[in-house]
Amino acid sequence: MFRSQNQGNSQPRWLFSFVVVVIFFLSVLPLGRLAATGFSSLFSGGARALLSDPVVWQAVYDTLTTSILGMIAAVILGGGFALLLTLFDVRGKTALGFLFMLPTMIPPQVTALSWIGMTGPSSALLKAIGMAPPLGSPQPLYSIGGIALLYGVQNAPLVFLSLRAGLLALPRDGVEAARLSGASSWQVLKDIILPLSLPGFVAGAAIAFVSCVGNFGIPAILGIPASIYTLPTLIYSKFAAFGPNTFADVSLLSGLIAILSVIGLTVEERVLRGRDYRVIGLSGQVAMFRLGNWRLIGELVLWLAIFITLVMPLTALIASSLAPAYGVPLTPATATLDAYREVLFKQAITRTAFTNSVSLSLATALGLLVVTVLTGYYLVRSKSKVAPVLSALAEIPYALPGIVLAVALILVFAAPIPIIGVSIYGTIWIILVAYFSSFFAVSLKPVVSAFRQLDPSLEEAARLAGAGFGRRLTDIVVPLVAPAAGASVILVFLIACNELTVSAILWSAGTQTLGVAIYNLDDSGSFNLAAALSVLVVIMVIAMMLVLELMAKRLPKGVVPWRS
Amino acid sequence: MAKLILNRLSKAFETGGRAAVNDVSLEVRDGGFLALLGPSGCGKTTVLRMIAGFEQPTDGSILLGDRVLADAGEMVAPEHRNMAMVFQSYALWPHMSVADNVGYPLKVRGVTGERRNAKIREALAAVRLEAYADRRPADLSGGQRQRVALARCLVTEPDVVLLDEPLANLDRHLRQEMEETFREFHQRSGATMIYVTHDQAEAMALATDVAVMSEGRLLQVASPQEIYARPEGRLVGGLVGQGAIVAWPAASAQTRQLDWDVLQQLLSRSHGADYADILIRPQDVEIAGEGVPARVTSVLFEGERYALKLALGDEQALRAFSRQPVKVGDMVSIVIRSAWRL
């Protein structure tokens, strides 16, 4: 007789097939295709030309140096911030934390533009205060060091979050026991807190490294003018100079990125797996040290860091957007809103980009929500051994740098889709598919945490009341996970709207996104227009982050990425 | 309506280990009130969840009258069983008002308008919560939430009502009040009720039948009086009431109910006799001038009397009551008026 183990479960039979199909198309198919192309070109000998090209090895070298230096900068900045903010009695923690987390949500190309606006001979800000270096002197950020520095600023929040999560879980009674044993504050920090928080440091550093390796916006704006290529920008330039070997070459290059990323992710996973010992003792109450007379100095250091990494670059960005033309000094008399008028009302390209980005992001956020509510429900409720595997497969596309996924999707969709015979390559649809695949994990995470918090008996009571699956979903389950679902929509919208890596590879005439528009404006020398568009993007980012911040109290833990 | 039959029911979870429920057969008559009693982890909640349809048996079957609800091959989904349940966590939907919570089973069944409202009012009146119809569950106390959950069971006239340790989260005063409510509810609705608990006093006070479970197996099913007077085996004897189990040379006794004469006789012929466990209730132990000697090991003043722990000559422990104060270490003579061979 046919035995069904699923009958006692609450899921209808089709749900499992649905989840498998979704994860197959969003994760397994593109990455499998990429791996297949990579391996076939590796074995057919086509790879030899590429791998003997010194440009490739120079790019690997530059990727590694910028990423490792960037990781170190991120660890110093993010780690210092996390230690000061979590362990010591500084004032204004919420504001400091929020401001420190901002750079991670600001698109990298905007970060790069704002720092360019802050340094170099043509900086509107420096000119306005009369501190600009003489014309003709080099832009200091167009260098390995400049790229690494900005990697550090951009990714410091990742280290901050990882370390802070570990520090918040430190048992207070462990610290108190050490104190009673006669240890001074410094000894407690050195002997108890730092060893216990080491996994957080290492895991944060590993994520920062992966994020640096896959970053496109910063090396595109800072590296390409100085002929410094990292692997992602090299892929971009290969596409720009399209040739017969392009597909084989880029699949190998993105394979290299994937390998570097997997190394980083493995380190992170290993380290966090061994972190179980932190649950011993009463956690929750954070151990806090008094800074005494040093408190004011500590606070000054923190605010100075915020000022240098956030306030100054953004001020420079605003200054650049108000300057009448590139290189013209900015004074109250010459300041103009022309650039905003231009990007908002006159330039057809920027308006198309707005429309494209907003509609793509909305479609991604809402479309994914439908998929993730069903998938999340399955992943949490299923007792099957397949569920954790599916869960891991769903995570991979977001964990890997966006450029890897973009290349994978090009490989899948370069030829017309079988059976229906339509090609979506070069249309806006391929970007939409890429967004679905890329941000699936972003959309899934809040929904899954909400499902995990949901008492299963709430749904069981509805079953006994006679409600079938669809009915329970609409009447009970969805209303109860609604806050998390709302957060998921905002998060996906925010990230998709600011995204550049995927669309830089996939766009064509008429399908440019905001990220592409900013990059192209800068590339064609319209720095003030790029700056104006960037300012608008930053305003949108801050507004959405504030909305999420206000929702945070009603959301399960871990949903808002910059809170822990 | 019809009786609920569990036929050689077993459940083994995929994680392995011993079966959570092992070969349990049980009949609950129509309108009966069965308490499933046992220590935590004995499988009673698994039995309840199989009756509800949240778990599928790995062997055996569940029938309601002639209708097979579940066996190892197929099962009727919970939504089609016409059952209702009071969960330990109450499982009220926080986003609905009290009236909407209670009326949800009606809404699902397509009952609308004035008929639905009337039924909701009736159900809320039965648990004395008419005034709270528009509140949210979060605004209610624990006992009130419990009563809302009960009202939700009332509205649809279910065939079987399941209660999963419903009093576990309430304080002692509220428990007594809710016990009264449950009894009233049972009389009024005439539904078959199955009540899971680890508290023997609760089971005895409420149920018409008590089923004792341990380690996945059913040990005994009987009325509360029967189970108290004639428990089967050490486990049931130890779980029900507060008797002491003592080894006595009673294996050769003709009857299981033993009075003092028999007990004395058995003791005098004890050389070479086989020992058996006997259950001695404290109210059957009398402190008298004659009898067997015992030493007082603890004294607890309970108000109306003293509760004693005694040690027999061979250090076996016994419980007894005394109206007179005694001291720890005193030697007393006791007569055992009645005992039950397990």
Interface residues (C-beta under 8 A of the other chain):
Chain A: M1 F2 R3 S4 Q5 Q7 G8 K383 D455 S457 L458 E460 A461 A462 R463 L464 A465 G466 A467 G468 R471 D475 I476 P479 L480
Chain B: E14 A52 G53 F54 E55 Q56 A72 G73 E74 M75 A77 P78 E79 H80 R81 N82 M83 A84 M85 F87 Q88 S89 A91 L92 W93 P94 H95 Y104 P105 V108 R109 R152 T156
